[in-house]
């Protein structure tokens, strides 16, 4: 079985401090495509910590919204491609 480092799932990242945003802002940024959407596992929604960490690092580095949009698109593409290129 493949090993995926840093693949923890978090249900409410705004409650744990894993995202700098509150819930409403997180969902607004998801709609703007500047924050990765949650994974759907049955009826549960959860975020990958490695994706949140990548976006947080881009924010710390002062990346533009366009650069973050591209980062999120790349993260989601890797996720939907089965983790290829990690």
C-alpha angles and dihedrals in degrees: 000000000000119000118225113193117214095014100139118145123223124195102196109019092172089062095051100045094247090125126041090223135083120239097268092048091047091055092044090053090048089054090049088048092238093115127047115256121240122265113247113225106176104305093336124098121205138166127226111239093217090058093048090048091052092052092044090052091050090052091050090051090053096243117175122251088253091056091047090048089056091046091052091047089052092047092051091046091053090048094050091044089061095260095303114167097022 
